[in-house]
Amino acid sequence: MPSVSLTINGRTYSVACGAGEEERLRRLAGYIDQKATQISGDLGQIGEARVILMAGLLIADELASAFEEIARLKRAAEGQSGAADTLGRELDLVAQRVETIAARLEQA
């Protein structure tokens, strides 16, 4: 099983991963490191555990916001789908009325 070295907040960690997952882990660790660096810059050196905790909380907040946005977009899409179905039914009714009128005109 491959392993990859990841540096977060100046500390290097060796992490085992599946084959082919190395680059993804590096990108994820880079994102965590970016958040940790931001926190250290904003709050000073508050201890490694707290920096990592705060970085995790910031990322969890971003993820929760993303999930909420996905749910909102799904609801909006479902609403549009329902509106499209209603519009389709209305158009069918109008088409039936037009056909009825056309048939009456042909008979007249």
Long-range contacts (C-beta under 8 A, 24 or more apart in sequence): 7-33, 8-32, 8-33, 8-36, 8-52, 8-55, 9-33, 9-36, 9-37, 9-40, 9-48, 9-51, 9-52, 9-55, 11-48, 31-59, 32-56, 32-59, 35-59
